[in-house]
Amino acid sequence: MRTLKILGLFILVILASTAVAAGEDNFFPPGNETGTLTIYDTLLNNGNFTLIVAALNQTALNATLQADGEYTLFAPSDEATNLFSADIFNFLMRQSDLLRALTNYHIADGAYYAADLEQMEKLKTLLGIDVKINVTDEGIMVDEALITESDINCTNGVIHVINAVLEPPGTPKYTIYQTLNRSGMFGTLVTALDATALNETLNGTGLYTVFAPTERAFAALPEGELDALFNDTTALDEILRYHIIDGFTTRNGLVDAGTMWTLQGGRVVIVETEDGVMVNDARLTTADLLCRDGLIHVIDAVLIPPEEKVVDFSAEPVRGEAPLTVRFSVNGTVENITTCFWNFGNGFLSTQESPIFTYHTAGVYSVSLTVTDAMGLTYTAIKPDYIVAEEVPPEETSIYQTVAADENLTTLAAALQLTGLDEALNGTEIFTLFAPTDDAFAALPEGTLDTLLNDTAALNDVLLYHAADGEYTAADLKEMDALEMLAGENVTIVWDETNETLMIDNALVVRPDVTCSNGVIHVIDAVLQPSHGEET
């Protein structure tokens, strides 16, 4: 019976009948007593029955009405079925079981001519349900449809043209709006629909699913809120549209979907719990009330559209001299963020939530952030011309001069002087220097630094293991696995993209790309130790 009710909905909505009075232009020429075609081919060649032909094709009943045997077909013409919703028709064409049941209600096993029908009160269809036969002054009635042309002979039976689509028992008679209005249980909802003209939407041929709050649900709104809504029809319309879904979705379909878009543009979340099916914070108390134009699901609370969520971000700093290192942070009202996608405006991207990024080239950069939340919704924020990395005139400072001027590299500066390497790093040859901080030297085992400072040869070996011929920026090093140092040994290079860390052996680069007139310095947090020579 449930299948019949759903079937009836689509019959009534899709094939909304229009009256075709007997005696109007015939679809078949007179004198058609001896047909030479099957029932299906007769319809196909006629051109006035394209909808029922499409239904027969979709359900494979075309083969039945082309095969040997005898059948009677009550055939509504296109003229009788031309008031339908294209969206609903397309939906039904994808539901072959429902479409087959609908079409079977128009077919009977055996050939029954008008003279036979006049002697009958009912006739069993292939659906297994009888249609009623009644002879009136207008002609022969099949249920509520009038036979306008009868006895179209075919090789495997007979066709009777009818002026309306046959409606099986269980076909709903009222629209969503009419059902709500007639029930007497949804007075506030009906009044609200009238106030916003949505009564017309739910009283037409479109197909909708409505979450209908009860009177008690409206009464549970905070004091004064309902009055405020009726005084603001725009806000009322917004809330009502949040209760309406485009299309036909049953209780089980809602649960399977998990989320549904509403006419308001927002989404409702459907979850089945021990207490029943929840639509956001409302409980579905009665489901699947079938109407001519869709379904009603009764709920015990008014659905309130959530405030629009936005994503935002901040950066510190947003202006400074290049290279400019910026820490980015996510802000805004989006909760349960599962993924982040940053675009720093210069071709570099990151999926970290709070990335740190260095702008090495002076310029003005637009930054964008796209996030996805646990519901799968995406939000994007774009800030044009957000980061300003200013051009700094290059200073004529050598590697040694840069080290000597840095208050955190005093131990290294002293060591370079002791070994005479200060002169090499103060000339015009290009080098890359990995510069341990004072803290890095202080972290050496007790007595090690004093031993090195008293052994110039050993100190020289260690320092040569920190310098390489040529200039290698951090971008270059990220693409390398090793680099030969002046000591003749290679250091190991590891770039961790996930954590965005650059390691030289066991030392972390804490300040990359300190440019100098004769190369580049990368400040590191540990002293590199060559594998040969005395242990340090």
C-alpha positions in Angstrom: 0.0 0.0 0.0 2.9 2.3 0.7 4.2 1.8 -2.8 0.8 2.6 -4.2 0.6 5.8 -2.2 4.0 6.9 -3.5 3.0 5.8 -7.0 -0.2 7.8 -6.7 1.7 10.9 -5.8 3.7 10.8 -9.0 0.7 9.9 -11.2 -1.2 12.8 -9.9 1.6 15.4 -9.9 3.4 14.4 -13.1 0.6 13.4 -15.3 -1.8 16.2 -14.2 -4.7 15.6 -16.4 -6.5 18.0 -18.6 -10.1 17.4 -19.8 -10.4 16.2 -23.4 -14.0 16.2 -24.3 -15.4 13.3 -26.4 -15.9 14.3 -30.0 -12.8 16.5 -30.4 -10.4 15.7 -33.2 -9.5 12.0 -33.2 -5.9 10.9 -32.9 -6.5 7.8 -35.1 -8.2 7.9 -38.5 -11.6 6.4 -38.9 -12.0 2.9 -40.3 -9.3 1.4 -38.2 -11.0 -1.9 -37.7 -8.2 -4.0 -38.8 -4.9 -2.9 -37.4 -1.6 -4.2 -38.9 0.7 -3.0 -36.1 1.3 -4.0 -32.4 -0.1 -1.8 -29.6 3.4 -0.3 -29.0 4.1 0.3 -32.7 0.7 1.9 -33.2 1.4 4.4 -30.4 5.0 5.0 -31.6 4.0 5.7 -35.2 1.1 8.0 -34.1 3.2 10.8 -32.6 0.5 11.9 -30.0 1.5 9.5 -27.3 5.2 10.3 -26.7 5.0 10.3 -22.9 3.4 6.9 -22.6 5.8 5.6 -25.2 8.7 7.0 -23.1 7.3 5.2 -20.0 6.9 1.9 -21.9 10.5 2.2 -23.1 11.9 3.0 -19.7 10.1 0.1 -18.0 10.7 -2.5 -20.8 6.9 -2.8 -21.2 7.4 -1.9 -24.8 8.5 -5.5 -25.3 5.3 -6.7 -23.7 3.1 -4.6 -26.0 5.1 -5.7 -29.0 4.9 -9.4 -28.2 2.3 -12.0 -29.2 -0.8 -12.1 -26.9 -3.7 -9.9 -26.3 -3.8 -6.8 -24.2 -6.0 -3.8 -23.6 -4.3 -0.4 -23.2 -6.0 2.7 -21.8 -3.7 5.3 -23.4 -3.7 9.0 -22.2 -2.5 11.2 -25.1 0.1 13.8 -24.7 -2.7 16.4 -24.8 -4.1 14.7 -21.7 -0.8 14.6 -19.9 0.8 17.9 -20.9 0.5 19.6 -17.5 3.4 18.2 -15.6 6.6 19.3 -13.8 9.6 18.5 -15.9 11.7 18.0 -12.8 9.2 15.5 -11.3 8.8 13.7 -14.7 12.6 13.3 -14.9 12.6 12.0 -11.3 10.0 9.4 -12.1 11.8 8.4 -15.3 14.7 7.4 -13.0 12.4 5.3 -10.8 11.6 2.4 -13.1 9.7 0.4 -10.4 7.3 3.2 -9.7 7.0 4.0 -13.4 6.3 0.4 -14.2 3.6 0.2 -11.6 2.0 3.4 -13.0 2.0 2.1 -16.5 0.7 -1.4 -15.5 -2.4 0.3 -14.1 -3.3 1.3 -17.7 -2.9 -2.2 -19.1 -5.2 -5.3 -18.9 -4.5 -8.8 -19.9 -6.8 -9.7 -22.8 -8.5 -7.7 -25.6 -11.6 -5.9 -24.3 -13.5 -3.8 -26.8 -16.0 -1.1 -26.0 -18.9 -3.6 -26.4 -17.2 -5.8 -23.8 -16.5 -2.9 -21.4 -20.2 -1.8 -21.5 -21.1 -5.1 -19.9 -18.5 -4.8 -17.2 -18.2 -3.0 -13.8 -14.5 -3.5 -13.3 -11.4 -4.8 -15.0 -8.2 -6.1 -13.4 -5.0 -4.4 -14.6 -1.5 -5.7 -14.8 -0.9 -3.9 -11.5 -3.2 -6.4 -9.9 -5.8 -3.7 -9.0 -9.2 -3.3 -10.7 -10.2 -0.1 -12.6 -13.9 0.7 -12.4 -16.0 0.7 -15.6 -19.1 2.8 -15.8 -21.3 3.7 -18.8 -22.6 7.3 -18.7 -24.3 9.7 -21.0 -20.9 11.0 -22.1 -19.5 7.5 -22.8 -17.5 4.8 -21.1 -15.7 5.9 -17.9 -12.6 4.1 -16.7 -12.2 5.3 -13.1 -12.4 9.1 -13.6 -11.2 9.1 -17.2 -13.5 9.2 -20.3 -12.7 7.0 -23.3 -12.6 9.5 -26.2 -11.6 7.0 -28.9 -12.2 3.3 -28.6 -11.5 0.0 -30.3 -8.1 0.9 -32.0 -7.3 -2.5 -33.4 -3.8 -3.8 -33.1 -2.2 -7.2 -33.9 -1.9 -8.0 -30.2 -4.9 -6.3 -28.7 -6.8 -3.0 -28.6 -6.2 0.6 -27.5 -8.7 3.0 -26.0 -7.7 6.6 -25.8 -8.6 8.3 -22.5 -8.7 12.0 -21.5 -7.0 11.6 -18.2 -4.4 9.6 -16.4 -5.7 6.7 -14.3 -5.1 7.2 -10.6 -4.6 4.0 -8.5 -6.2 3.8 -5.0 -4.2 5.7 -2.4 -3.5 8.7 -4.6 -3.4 11.8 -2.4 -6.0 14.4 -3.1 -4.5 17.5 -1.3 -1.3 19.6 -1.7 1.1 20.2 1.1 -0.5 23.5 1.9 -4.0 22.1 1.7 -3.0 19.2 4.0 -1.5 21.6 6.6 -4.6 23.8 6.4 -7.2 21.1 6.6 -5.5 19.3 9.6 -6.1 22.1 12.0 -2.8 21.3 13.8 -0.6 23.8 12.0 -2.4 27.1 12.3 0.7 29.2 13.0 2.6 27.6 10.1 -0.3 28.1 7.7 -0.6 31.7 8.8 3.1 32.2 8.2 3.0 30.6 4.8 0.1 32.9 3.9 2.1 36.0 5.1 5.1 35.1 2.9 3.2 33.8 -0.2 4.9 30.5 0.2 1.4 29.0 0.4 1.4 29.3 -3.4 4.7 27.4 -3.7 3.3 24.5 -1.6 0.0 24.5 -3.4 1.2 24.0 -7.0 2.7 21.3 -9.2 6.3 21.6 -7.8 7.6 18.7 -5.6 8.8 19.6 -2.1 9.6 18.1 1.3 8.5 20.2 4.2 9.5 20.0 7.9 6.3 21.2 9.7 6.7 22.6 13.2 3.7 22.0 15.4 1.8 24.7 17.3 3.7 23.7 20.5 7.0 24.2 18.6 6.1 27.8 17.6 4.9 28.4 21.2 8.3 27.3 22.5 10.1 30.2 20.7 11.6 32.8 23.0 9.0 35.4 24.2 8.4 38.0 21.5 10.3 36.2 18.8 7.2 34.9 16.9 5.6 38.4 16.9 8.9 39.9 15.7 8.9 37.4 12.8 5.4 38.2 11.7 6.4 41.9 11.7 9.4 41.1 9.5 8.2 39.0 6.6 11.7 38.9 5.1 13.0 37.2 8.2 9.9 35.0 8.4 10.4 34.0 4.7 14.0 33.1 5.5 13.1 30.8 8.3 10.2 29.1 6.4 12.4 28.4 3.4 14.8 26.7 5.9 12.0 24.2 6.5 11.5 23.3 2.8 13.6 21.0 0.6 13.3 20.9 -3.1 12.2 17.4 -4.2 10.7 14.3 -2.7 12.7 12.8 0.3 11.3 10.2 2.6 12.4 9.7 6.3 14.8 7.0 5.2 16.1 9.2 2.4 16.8 12.0 4.9 18.7 9.6 7.2 20.8 8.2 4.3 21.6 11.7 3.1 22.7 13.0 6.5 22.5 16.6 5.2 20.1 18.4 2.9 20.1 21.7 1.2 17.0 23.9 1.9 15.3 26.6 -0.2 16.8 29.1 2.2 20.3 28.1 0.9 21.5 26.6 4.2 21.8 22.9 5.1 20.0 20.9 7.8 21.7 17.9 9.4 19.8 14.7 9.9 20.9 12.1 12.4 19.1 9.0 13.6 19.5 8.7 17.4 18.0 6.5 20.2 15.4 9.2 20.6 14.4 9.2 16.9 15.4 11.1 13.9 16.8 14.6 14.6 16.7 17.5 12.1 19.3 19.9 13.6 17.9 20.2 17.2 14.3 19.2 16.2 12.9 15.7 16.6 10.9 14.2 13.7 7.7 13.1 15.3 5.7 12.0 12.3 7.2 11.2 8.9 6.2 10.7 5.3 2.8 12.4 5.2 2.1 12.0 1.5 0.6 14.9 -0.4 -0.1 15.7 -4.0 3.0 17.8 -4.3 5.4 16.1 -1.9 5.9 15.0 1.7 5.4 16.5 5.2 7.6 15.6 8.1 6.2 16.9 11.5 8.9 18.2 13.9 8.7 19.4 17.5 10.8 22.5 17.2 11.2 25.5 14.8 14.4 25.2 12.7 16.5 28.4 13.0 19.1 28.9 10.2 22.5 29.1 11.7 24.4 32.3 11.5 26.5 32.5 8.4 30.0 31.3 9.2 33.1 33.1 7.9 36.7 32.3 7.9 39.4 34.9 8.5 43.1 35.0 9.1 45.7 37.3 10.5 49.5 37.6 10.0 52.4 39.0 12.0 54.0 41.1 10.7 52.3 42.2 7.5 55.0 44.7 6.5 58.8 44.6 6.9 62.1 44.3 5.1 62.7 41.3 2.8 63.3 38.6 3.7 60.2 38.9 5.8 59.2 36.0 7.9 55.4 36.0 8.7 53.4 33.8 11.0 49.8 33.2 9.8 46.8 32.3 12.0 43.3 31.2 11.3 40.4 33.3 12.7 36.7 33.6 12.1 33.6 31.6 13.1 34.2 28.3 11.3 34.4 25.4 13.8 35.8 21.9 13.5 38.2 22.8 10.6 39.6 19.7 9.1 41.8 21.1 6.3 43.5 24.4 5.5 44.9 25.5 2.2 47.0 28.6 2.1 48.2 30.5 -1.0 50.9 33.0 -0.1 50.6 34.9 -3.3 53.9 34.0 -4.8 53.4 30.4 -5.9 54.0 28.9 -2.6 51.3 26.9 -0.7 50.9 25.4 2.7 48.4 23.0 4.4 49.5 23.8 7.9 46.9 25.5 10.2 49.4 28.2 11.4 52.3 28.3 8.9 55.4 30.4 9.1 56.5 31.6 5.8 59.4 33.8 4.6 59.0 36.2 1.7 62.5 36.4 0.3 61.7 38.8 -2.5 60.4 42.3 -2.0 56.9 42.9 -3.3 53.2 43.2 -2.4 51.4 39.8 -2.0 47.8 38.8 -1.8 47.0 35.9 0.5 44.1 33.5 0.5 43.0 30.8 2.8 40.4 28.0 2.1 39.3 25.8 4.9 37.0 22.8 5.1 35.0 21.9 8.2 33.8 18.5 9.5 30.5 18.9 7.5 32.5 19.1 4.2 31.7 22.8 3.7 34.4 25.1 2.4 35.0 28.7 3.3 37.5 31.1 1.7 39.0 34.4 2.7 41.1 36.6 0.4 43.1 39.6 1.4 44.5 41.5 -1.6 47.9 43.3 -1.2 48.1 42.0 2.3 51.8 41.3 2.8 54.4 44.0 2.0 58.0 42.8 1.8 60.1 46.0 1.4 63.2 46.2 -0.7 66.4 46.7 1.4 69.5 48.0 -0.4 72.2 45.4 -0.1 74.9 46.3 2.4 78.5 45.8 1.5 79.0 43.4 4.4 81.1 40.3 4.1 80.4 37.0 5.8 83.0 37.7 8.5 81.8 41.2 9.0 78.2 40.0 9.4 79.3 37.4 11.9 81.4 39.9 13.9 78.4 42.3 14.0 76.0 39.7 15.4 75.8 39.6 19.2 74.7 36.0 19.1 77.7 34.8 17.1 80.6 36.2 19.2 82.2 32.7 19.8 82.2 32.0 16.1 83.8 35.4 15.3 86.5 34.7 17.8 87.2 31.2 16.4 87.5 32.6 12.9 90.0 35.1 14.0 92.1 32.5 15.9 92.3 30.3 12.7 92.8 33.1 10.2 89.6 32.1 8.4 88.3 35.6 9.1 90.4 36.8 6.2 89.0 34.2 3.7 85.4 35.0 4.8 86.2 38.7 4.4 87.3 38.6 0.8 85.6 38.4 -2.6 85.3 34.6 -2.9 81.8 33.2 -2.5 81.0 30.9 0.4 78.1 29.4 2.3 78.6 29.4 6.1 76.6 27.4 8.6 77.0 29.6 11.7 76.5 28.1 15.2 75.1 30.5 17.8 76.9 31.2 21.1 74.3 28.9 22.7 75.3 26.2 20.3 79.0 26.4 21.4 77.9 26.6 25.0 76.0 23.4 24.6 79.2 21.4 23.7 80.4 19.0 26.4 82.2 20.6 29.2 85.8 21.6 28.3 85.3 20.9 24.6 85.2 24.6 23.6 88.3 25.4 25.7 90.2 22.5 24.1 89.3 23.7 20.6 90.3 27.2 21.3 93.7 25.9 22.5 94.1 23.6 19.5 94.1 25.8 16.4 94.4 22.9 14.0 91.5 21.0 15.4 89.5 24.2 15.6 90.3 24.9 11.9 89.0 21.4 11.0 85.7 22.0 12.7 85.2 25.5 11.2 86.0 24.2 7.7 83.2 21.7 8.2 80.8 24.7 8.5 81.8 26.4 5.2 81.3 25.4 1.6 82.4 26.9 -1.7 79.6 28.8 -3.5 76.3 30.3 -2.4 73.5 28.0 -1.4 70.2 29.5 -0.3 67.6 27.7 1.8 65.6 27.1 -1.4 68.7 25.4 -2.9 69.4 23.3 0.2 65.8 22.0 0.3 66.4 20.3 -3.0 69.7 18.7 -1.9 70.6 15.7 0.2 74.2 16.6 0.9 76.8 19.3 0.5 80.6 19.1 0.4 82.2 21.3 2.9 85.7 22.9 2.8 86.8 20.2 5.2 86.4 17.7 2.4 83.4 15.9 4.0 79.7 16.1 3.1 77.0 17.4 5.5 73.6 15.7 5.4 70.7 17.9 4.4 67.1 17.0 5.4 64.0 19.2 4.5 60.9 18.3 6.5 58.0 19.7 4.4 55.4 18.7 7.0 57.1 20.6 9.8 58.9 23.0 7.4 62.2 22.4 9.1 65.7 22.4 7.5 68.3 20.2 9.2 72.1 20.2 8.5 73.4 17.0 10.1 71.8 17.3 13.5 71.6 21.1 13.5 68.4 23.0 12.9 68.6 26.1 10.6 67.0 28.7 12.9 67.7 31.7 10.6 68.2 31.0 6.9 69.4 33.2 4.1 71.5 35.9 5.8 72.8 37.5 2.6 76.3 38.9 2.5 78.5 40.5 -0.1 80.4 37.3 -0.6 77.8 34.6 0.0 75.2 33.5 2.5 75.0 32.6 6.2 72.5 30.1 7.7 72.4 30.3 11.4 72.1 26.9 13.1 71.4 25.8 16.7 74.3 23.2 17.1 78.0 22.9 16.2 78.6 20.5 13.3 81.2 17.9 14.0 83.2 16.2 11.2 83.5 12.5 11.4 87.4 12.5 11.1 90.0 14.0 13.3 89.7 14.5 17.1 86.3 14.1 18.6 85.0 17.4 19.9 
